[in-house]
C-alpha cells in the first residue's frame, strides 16, 4: 500500500485521458432440467480451437492475442469483438467496465477503441505467461510492470498496426489493424492451453434452471444477456441498449456466459476525475454462475497463483464444460448484483 501511495501523484497524471468515467455524445421463468451425468472430454489440443472448443481445419498452433477494449458510452459501438473467442468484462474506475478480448481462432481486421492497462489484467492473462500478447494504449508504469511481470508480452501505440481514427474524438479513437499488429507477435510452437473445457453433448449437466434473461449489474454499468432461442445464443446489451458491432452492425452474442463472483478493492491511485482505480482479486476462489443453452448452472472457480490456470468446477465438484463457441466472462465484484429470470 505504501508503494501505491508513493506513486499516487504520478499515477493520477498518467491516467489523464485514460479514465473510463467520461460521458458525452455517442459516436454513431424458471424450470429445472435434470439429466444423467456422463464423462466430459477436455479439448486441449489443436484438433479443436482451444478457446472455443470448435473443430479446427488444421492443427497449426495460433498465437493468443489480447486487446484492451474500451466500454464507455463514447467508445460504442466497438469494432472486432464479434471475432473474439473470449471476452472478459472487468471493473474499472467510476464503477464502469472495460473489456479484455482474447483472439486465437480468428483475427479480425480491426479492433478498438483500445484503452489503457489495469492491474486486473495480470490476473486475467497470467496463466498464459510467455504465450500471450496484450495490445493496449498505455497506463501507469506500476500497472504496466505488474502485467509484464506476470509474463505478458506488451504492445502499445508506438508499435505496428496502431492508428487513430479521426472520425472519433480522442482518447476514444485508437485502433489496431490486426494483420499488421499480429505479424509482429511470435508464433507458438505448441497449441496454447485454453480457459474452459467444452463438449457438444450436454448430457453431463444437471440441475440447470431455465432462464431467458441475465442482468449483471456493476456499480455504474450493466451487462444484459437475452437468450435467443432461434439462434441458440445469448444476445448482449450494455446499459439497456443492444450492443452492436461497428464492423458488421449486428448485435454481439455469446454461446456461453460465465459470471465469476470476485472481490475487488480500491487502490490509492486515482484517475483525473478523482475516482480510485479498482483491482479485481483473481488469486483465490469464489462462486460462479454459468449460462449455457438457455439454462443457468452454479459452481466454483479457483486460481492458486497469478500464473496458475483458472479451475472451474460444477456443483458436484467436477470440471464443468461449456458448449463449443465463444464465451463472455463477467468479473462481478461484491458490490454488484446478478439477476436471472
Kinemage of the C-alpha trace (Angstrom):
@kinemage 1
@onewidth
@group {chain A} dominant
@subgroup {mainchain}
@vectorlist {calphas} color= white
{ca unk a 1} P 0.000 0.000 0.000
{ca unk a 2} L 2.859 2.417 0.809
{ca unk a 3} L 4.230 1.749 -2.679
{ca unk a 4} L 0.932 2.768 -4.274
{ca unk a 5} L 0.689 5.891 -2.117
{ca unk a 6} L 4.137 6.996 -3.121
{ca unk a 7} L 3.169 6.724 -6.745
{ca unk a 8} L -0.219 8.380 -6.339
{ca unk a 9} L 0.630 11.804 -7.769
{ca unk a 10} L 2.421 10.404 -10.793
{ca unk a 11} L -0.289 7.854 -11.362
{ca unk a 12} L -3.007 10.490 -11.354
{ca unk a 13} L -1.222 12.332 -14.144
{ca unk a 14} L -0.651 9.127 -16.098
{ca unk a 15} L -4.343 8.336 -16.016
{ca unk a 16} L -5.316 11.604 -17.711
{ca unk a 17} L -7.108 10.654 -20.925
{ca unk a 18} L -7.381 7.035 -19.782
{ca unk a 19} L -10.413 7.340 -17.481
{ca unk a 20} L -13.490 5.272 -18.272
{ca unk a 21} L -15.845 7.629 -16.471
{ca unk a 22} L -16.276 10.114 -19.299
{ca unk a 23} L -19.738 10.879 -20.703
{ca unk a 24} L -20.847 12.597 -23.893
{ca unk a 25} L -22.471 12.113 -27.245
{ca unk a 26} L -22.080 8.660 -28.776
{ca unk a 27} L -20.152 8.090 -31.966
{ca unk a 28} L -22.509 6.729 -34.002
{ca unk a 29} P -39.467 -18.248 -15.528
{ca unk a 30} L -37.846 -20.980 -14.003
{ca unk a 31} L -37.889 -24.742 -14.748
{ca unk a 32} L -35.439 -27.412 -13.634
{ca unk a 33} L -33.660 -29.648 -16.124
{ca unk a 34} L -32.196 -32.854 -14.722
{ca unk a 35} L -30.083 -35.223 -16.798
{ca unk a 36} L -27.706 -38.086 -16.135
{ca unk a 37} L -24.025 -37.258 -15.643
{ca unk a 38} L -21.563 -38.521 -18.230
{ca unk a 39} L -17.809 -38.031 -18.746
{ca unk a 40} L -16.594 -34.762 -20.181
{ca unk a 41} L -13.716 -34.707 -22.634
{ca unk a 42} L -11.169 -31.913 -22.297
{ca unk a 43} L -10.425 -30.051 -25.533
{ca unk a 44} L -6.799 -29.047 -25.072
{ca unk a 45} L -5.067 -29.828 -28.359
{ca unk a 46} L -5.227 -28.301 -31.824
{ca unk a 47} L -7.742 -30.834 -33.054
{ca unk a 48} L -10.122 -28.158 -31.802
{ca unk a 49} L -9.729 -24.440 -31.202
{ca unk a 50} L -8.535 -24.253 -27.574
{ca unk a 51} L -10.546 -21.144 -26.711
{ca unk a 52} L -13.844 -22.167 -28.334
{ca unk a 53} L -13.779 -25.976 -28.499
{ca unk a 54} L -14.806 -25.817 -32.141
{ca unk a 55} L -13.281 -28.068 -34.796
{ca unk a 56} L -10.137 -26.780 -36.484
{ca unk a 57} L -9.401 -27.203 -40.170
{ca unk a 58} L -5.754 -27.811 -39.379
{ca unk a 59} L -3.627 -28.422 -36.303
{ca unk a 60} L -1.408 -25.331 -36.656
{ca unk a 61} L -0.913 -23.585 -33.297
{ca unk a 62} L -2.035 -19.959 -33.360
{ca unk a 63} L -0.903 -17.075 -31.127
{ca unk a 64} L -3.054 -15.802 -28.278
{ca unk a 65} L -3.668 -12.082 -28.634
{ca unk a 66} L -5.472 -9.973 -26.027
{ca unk a 67} L -6.765 -6.470 -26.705
{ca unk a 68} L -7.855 -3.946 -24.077
{ca unk a 69} L -11.114 -2.515 -25.446
{ca unk a 70} L -12.943 0.478 -24.016
{ca unk a 71} L -16.602 0.192 -22.982
{ca unk a 72} L -17.552 3.743 -22.033
{ca unk a 73} L -20.506 5.496 -23.680
{ca unk a 74} L -18.181 7.305 -26.079
{ca unk a 75} L -16.496 4.087 -27.224
{ca unk a 76} L -19.602 2.376 -28.599
{ca unk a 77} L -20.071 0.756 -30.993
{ca unk a 78} L -16.777 -1.119 -30.789
{ca unk a 79} L -15.040 -2.979 -33.615
{ca unk a 80} L -13.859 -6.578 -33.785
{ca unk a 81} L -15.417 -8.028 -30.619
{ca unk a 82} L -17.634 -10.404 -32.595
{ca unk a 83} L -14.500 -12.334 -33.596
{ca unk a 84} L -13.130 -12.751 -30.063
{ca unk a 85} L -13.045 -16.279 -28.664
{ca unk a 86} L -13.397 -14.988 -25.090
{ca unk a 87} L -14.140 -11.536 -23.701
{ca unk a 88} L -13.551 -10.648 -20.042
{ca unk a 89} L -15.620 -7.797 -18.579
{ca unk a 90} L -13.664 -6.104 -15.780
{ca unk a 91} L -14.437 -3.308 -13.331
{ca unk a 92} L -12.564 -0.029 -13.779
{ca unk a 93} L -12.721 3.343 -12.039
{ca unk a 94} L -16.047 5.098 -11.744
{ca unk a 95} L -17.812 1.732 -11.462
{ca unk a 96} L -17.750 1.253 -15.235
{ca unk a 97} L -16.406 -1.702 -17.209
{ca unk a 98} L -13.714 -2.415 -19.768
{ca unk a 99} L -13.082 -5.469 -21.938
{ca unk a 100} L -10.128 -7.806 -22.353
{ca unk a 101} L -10.813 -9.579 -25.639
{ca unk a 102} L -8.903 -12.793 -26.442
{ca unk a 103} L -8.318 -13.724 -30.083
{ca unk a 104} L -6.915 -17.093 -31.134
{ca unk a 105} L -9.109 -18.974 -33.603
{ca unk a 106} L -9.672 -15.935 -35.814
{ca unk a 107} L -8.222 -12.451 -36.102
{ca unk a 108} L -10.443 -9.537 -37.226
{ca unk a 109} L -9.226 -6.758 -39.483
{ca unk a 110} L -9.650 -4.043 -36.851
{ca unk a 111} L -10.184 -3.934 -33.066
{ca unk a 112} L -10.958 -0.931 -30.898
{ca unk a 113} L -11.214 1.555 -29.371
{ca unk a 114} L -8.155 0.432 -27.417
{ca unk a 115} L -7.524 1.822 -23.939
{ca unk a 116} L -5.092 1.597 -21.059
{ca unk a 117} L -3.825 -1.233 -18.909
{ca unk a 118} L -5.072 -2.081 -15.406
{ca unk a 119} L -3.594 -4.352 -12.666
{ca unk a 120} L -6.511 -6.787 -13.063
{ca unk a 121} L -5.086 -7.678 -16.487
{ca unk a 122} L -2.219 -9.537 -14.808
{ca unk a 123} L -4.661 -11.865 -13.060
{ca unk a 124} L -6.622 -12.472 -16.247
{ca unk a 125} L -3.665 -13.152 -18.530
{ca unk a 126} L -1.006 -14.512 -16.175
{ca unk a 127} L -1.954 -18.152 -16.722
{ca unk a 128} L -0.658 -17.872 -20.299
{ca unk a 129} L 2.715 -16.400 -19.307
{ca unk a 130} L 5.079 -16.447 -22.269
{ca unk a 131} L 2.250 -17.239 -24.697
{ca unk a 132} L 0.018 -14.159 -24.634
{ca unk a 133} L 0.426 -10.680 -26.077
{ca unk a 134} L -1.608 -7.699 -24.875
{ca unk a 135} L -2.392 -4.709 -27.104
{ca unk a 136} L -3.190 -1.618 -25.026
{ca unk a 137} L -2.876 2.179 -25.130
{ca unk a 138} L -0.579 2.919 -22.187
{ca unk a 139} L -1.085 3.384 -18.465
{ca unk a 140} L 0.545 3.872 -15.095
{ca unk a 141} L 4.092 2.496 -15.058
{ca unk a 142} L 3.430 0.384 -11.948
{ca unk a 143} L 0.433 -1.253 -13.646
{ca unk a 144} L 2.400 -1.901 -16.835
{ca unk a 145} L 5.205 -3.516 -14.851
{ca unk a 146} L 2.728 -5.650 -12.915
{ca unk a 147} L 1.312 -7.110 -16.124
{ca unk a 148} L 4.759 -7.511 -17.676
{ca unk a 149} L 5.992 -9.327 -14.552
{ca unk a 150} L 3.103 -11.774 -14.999
{ca unk a 151} L 4.742 -12.915 -18.250
{ca unk a 152} L 2.614 -10.959 -20.719
{ca unk a 153} L 4.208 -9.500 -23.863
{ca unk a 154} L 3.082 -5.887 -24.281
{ca unk a 155} L 2.342 -3.863 -27.414
{ca unk a 156} L 1.214 -0.254 -27.343
{ca unk a 157} L 0.595 2.737 -29.578
{ca unk a 158} L 4.150 3.064 -30.834
{ca unk a 159} L 4.070 -0.495 -32.207
{ca unk a 160} L 2.989 -1.768 -35.626
{ca unk a 161} L -0.683 -1.669 -36.566
{ca unk a 162} L -1.928 1.028 -34.163
{ca unk a 163} L -3.647 4.082 -35.633
{ca unk a 164} L -6.023 6.916 -34.734
{ca unk a 165} L -9.459 7.139 -36.364
{ca unk a 166} L -10.028 10.860 -36.924
{ca unk a 167} L -13.796 10.380 -37.197
{ca unk a 168} L -13.854 9.907 -33.394
{ca unk a 169} L -12.714 12.063 -30.512
{ca unk a 170} L -9.567 11.150 -28.632
{ca unk a 171} L -8.975 9.198 -26.480
{ca unk a 172} L -11.777 7.011 -27.863
{ca unk a 173} L -10.210 6.635 -31.313
{ca unk a 174} L -7.196 4.313 -31.006
{ca unk a 175} L -7.491 1.141 -33.070
{ca unk a 176} L -5.259 -1.666 -34.291
{ca unk a 177} L -5.070 -3.124 -37.776
{ca unk a 178} L -4.726 -6.638 -36.515
{ca unk a 179} L -2.984 -8.113 -39.554
{ca unk a 180} L -0.051 -5.752 -39.158
{ca unk a 181} L -0.107 -5.959 -35.375
{ca unk a 182} L -0.232 -9.738 -35.063
{ca unk a 183} L 2.500 -10.136 -37.701
{ca unk a 184} L 4.944 -8.893 -35.067
{ca unk a 185} L 3.866 -11.484 -32.475
{ca unk a 186} L 5.955 -14.620 -32.035
{ca unk a 187} L 4.196 -17.715 -33.331
{ca unk a 188} L 3.787 -20.539 -30.785
{ca unk a 189} L 5.324 -23.937 -31.443
{ca unk a 190} L 2.637 -25.768 -29.462
{ca unk a 191} L -1.081 -25.361 -29.033
{ca unk a 192} L -1.889 -22.979 -26.162
{ca unk a 193} L -3.972 -24.336 -23.285
{ca unk a 194} L -7.490 -22.903 -23.316
{ca unk a 195} L -9.527 -21.454 -20.471
{ca unk a 196} L -12.519 -23.812 -20.413
{ca unk a 197} L -13.481 -27.377 -21.232
{ca unk a 198} L -16.068 -27.861 -23.990
{ca unk a 199} L -18.439 -30.587 -25.082
{ca unk a 200} L -21.210 -30.658 -27.667
{ca unk a 201} L -23.044 -33.244 -25.545
{ca unk a 202} L -24.876 -31.588 -22.646
{ca unk a 203} L -25.964 -34.858 -21.002
{ca unk a 204} L -23.403 -34.326 -18.217
{ca unk a 205} L -25.160 -31.170 -16.991
{ca unk a 206} L -27.796 -31.497 -14.294
{ca unk a 207} L -29.836 -29.195 -12.101
{ca unk a 208} L -29.980 -26.317 -14.560
{ca unk a 209} L -32.621 -23.620 -14.238
{ca unk a 210} L -34.218 -22.412 -17.442
{ca unk a 211} L -33.773 -18.657 -17.846
{ca unk a 212} L -34.461 -16.154 -20.593
{ca unk a 213} L -32.586 -13.083 -19.402
{ca unk a 214} L -29.500 -12.323 -17.318
{ca unk a 215} L -28.557 -8.952 -15.845
{ca unk a 216} L -25.066 -8.340 -14.475
{ca unk a 217} L -25.046 -5.034 -12.615
{ca unk a 218} L -21.796 -3.231 -11.793
{ca unk a 219} L -21.757 -0.040 -9.710
{ca unk a 220} L -22.135 2.196 -12.794
{ca unk a 221} L -22.647 -0.200 -15.713
{ca unk a 222} L -24.978 -3.043 -16.665
{ca unk a 223} L -24.337 -6.068 -18.882
{ca unk a 224} L -27.506 -7.677 -20.206
{ca unk a 225} L -27.898 -11.085 -21.833
{ca unk a 226} L -31.116 -12.303 -23.504
{ca unk a 227} L -31.488 -15.920 -24.624
{ca unk a 228} L -32.197 -16.078 -28.366
{ca unk a 229} L -33.780 -19.496 -28.781
{ca unk a 230} L -33.868 -19.483 -32.585
{ca unk a 231} L -30.206 -18.529 -32.871
{ca unk a 232} L -29.089 -20.621 -29.889
{ca unk a 233} L -27.100 -17.788 -28.334
{ca unk a 234} L -27.163 -15.021 -25.754
{ca unk a 235} L -27.613 -11.504 -27.186
{ca unk a 236} L -25.750 -8.755 -25.344
{ca unk a 237} L -26.793 -5.298 -24.225
{ca unk a 238} L -24.908 -2.562 -22.389
{ca unk a 239} L -26.779 -0.215 -20.073
{ca unk a 240} L -30.092 -1.295 -21.578
{ca unk a 241} L -29.156 -0.815 -25.243
{ca unk a 242} L -28.279 -3.608 -27.662
{ca unk a 243} L -24.507 -3.941 -28.058
{ca unk a 244} L -23.887 -3.612 -31.776
{ca unk a 245} L -20.702 -4.190 -33.726
{ca unk a 246} L -19.329 -1.190 -35.571
{ca unk a 247} L -17.878 -3.643 -38.073
{ca unk a 248} L -20.996 -5.616 -39.035
{ca unk a 249} L -23.829 -3.673 -37.402
{ca unk a 250} L -25.068 -6.907 -35.818
{ca unk a 251} L -25.822 -7.353 -32.122
{ca unk a 252} L -22.973 -9.053 -30.276
{ca unk a 253} L -23.780 -12.510 -28.925
{ca unk a 254} L -22.215 -15.345 -26.951
{ca unk a 255} L -22.624 -19.103 -26.919
{ca unk a 256} L -21.763 -19.118 -23.209
{ca unk a 257} L -21.871 -16.508 -20.465
{ca unk a 258} L -19.834 -17.083 -17.293
{ca unk a 259} L -20.226 -14.841 -14.228
{ca unk a 260} L -17.349 -15.087 -11.754
{ca unk a 261} L -18.131 -13.610 -8.334
{ca unk a 262} L -14.948 -11.837 -7.251
{ca unk a 263} L -13.521 -9.486 -4.651
{ca unk a 264} L -12.321 -6.031 -5.674
{ca unk a 265} L -10.609 -3.267 -3.723
{ca unk a 266} L -9.664 0.310 -4.492
{ca unk a 267} L -6.025 1.283 -4.866
{ca unk a 268} L -4.667 4.631 -3.691
{ca unk a 269} L -4.240 5.615 -7.344
{ca unk a 270} L -6.985 7.846 -8.765
{ca unk a 271} L -7.979 8.912 -12.258
{ca unk a 272} L -8.195 12.521 -13.445
{ca unk a 273} L -11.725 12.796 -12.056
{ca unk a 274} L -10.526 11.675 -8.628
{ca unk a 275} L -12.101 8.210 -8.798
{ca unk a 276} L -9.978 5.432 -7.243
{ca unk a 277} L -8.686 2.693 -9.534
{ca unk a 278} L -10.058 -0.714 -8.521
{ca unk a 279} L -8.207 -4.015 -8.720
{ca unk a 280} L -10.090 -7.290 -9.031
{ca unk a 281} L -8.508 -10.092 -6.994
{ca unk a 282} L -8.196 -13.191 -9.156
{ca unk a 283} L -5.894 -15.262 -6.961
{ca unk a 284} L -8.202 -17.153 -4.623
{ca unk a 285} L -11.591 -18.763 -5.056
{ca unk a 286} L -15.242 -17.882 -5.400
{ca unk a 287} L -18.625 -18.809 -6.795
{ca unk a 288} L -19.523 -18.898 -10.455
{ca unk a 289} L -22.779 -18.890 -12.407
{ca unk a 290} L -22.609 -20.123 -15.967
{ca unk a 291} L -25.292 -19.850 -18.620
{ca unk a 292} L -25.446 -22.396 -21.424
{ca unk a 293} L -28.218 -23.150 -23.949
{ca unk a 294} L -30.824 -21.158 -22.054
{ca unk a 295} L -30.021 -22.657 -18.629
{ca unk a 296} L -28.257 -21.394 -15.524
{ca unk a 297} L -25.804 -23.554 -13.563
{ca unk a 298} L -23.706 -22.857 -10.481
{ca unk a 299} L -20.209 -23.871 -9.468
{ca unk a 300} L -16.855 -22.639 -8.188
{ca unk a 301} L -13.722 -21.024 -9.581
{ca unk a 302} L -10.229 -21.176 -8.123
{ca unk a 303} L -6.792 -19.815 -9.009
{ca unk a 304} L -3.813 -20.546 -6.766
{ca unk a 305} L -1.273 -18.107 -8.208
{ca unk a 306} L -1.029 -15.254 -10.702
{ca unk a 307} L 0.430 -17.684 -13.264
{ca unk a 308} L -1.753 -20.662 -12.344
{ca unk a 309} L -4.695 -21.609 -14.572
{ca unk a 310} L -8.265 -20.910 -13.551
{ca unk a 311} L -10.041 -24.064 -12.377
{ca unk a 312} L -13.802 -24.257 -12.860
{ca unk a 313} L -15.994 -26.894 -11.200
{ca unk a 314} L -19.726 -27.572 -11.134
{ca unk a 315} L -21.965 -28.068 -8.089
{ca unk a 316} L -20.686 -31.662 -7.804
{ca unk a 317} L -17.048 -30.593 -7.735
{ca unk a 318} L -16.311 -31.857 -11.266
{ca unk a 319} L -14.878 -29.750 -14.073
{ca unk a 320} L -17.764 -28.212 -15.945
{ca unk a 321} L -17.958 -27.971 -19.711
{ca unk a 322} L -19.409 -25.289 -21.943
{ca unk a 323} L -20.904 -25.584 -25.397
{ca unk a 324} L -18.393 -25.077 -28.241
{ca unk a 325} L -18.371 -21.433 -29.269
{ca unk a 326} L -17.424 -18.023 -27.944
{ca unk a 327} L -17.704 -17.075 -24.271
{ca unk a 328} L -18.055 -13.825 -22.331
{ca unk a 329} L -16.770 -13.794 -18.741
{ca unk a 330} L -18.208 -11.206 -16.363
{ca unk a 331} L -15.933 -10.442 -13.382
{ca unk a 332} L -18.675 -9.328 -10.994
{ca unk a 333} L -17.434 -7.618 -7.801
{ca unk a 334} L -19.087 -7.942 -4.402
{ca unk a 335} L -20.608 -4.502 -4.929
{ca unk a 336} L -22.528 -5.745 -7.977
{ca unk a 337} L -25.585 -7.966 -8.438
{ca unk a 338} L -26.612 -10.833 -10.703
{ca unk a 339} L -30.248 -11.339 -11.708
{ca unk a 340} L -31.530 -14.228 -13.835
{ca unk a 341} L -35.148 -14.722 -14.830
